[in-house]
């Protein structure tokens, strides 16, 4: 998402337990490195420190190097993320 010419990065995935989850591509610890995460199988991996996070814990565990949760709702076949919720993560970027 672009805000005032700057990106606010996030990702959406379907976890191993079938839940659609969303998180910012940043965390409370490594966000200054601006390296984000990559997906390897059922895990999200921090590109800065190498910590691994099972997909089923995205949006469940907060703080530390965990991907910072992003609120989302499911309406039919669509994932809905409010702009206000995206803007709340601007400080990571």
Secondary structure, DSSP 8 states (H G I E B T S, - for coil): -EETTEE--EEEEE-TTS-EEEEES--TTTGGG---EEEETTEEEETTT--EEEGGGTTTS-STTS--B---EEETTEEE--HHHHHTTGGG-
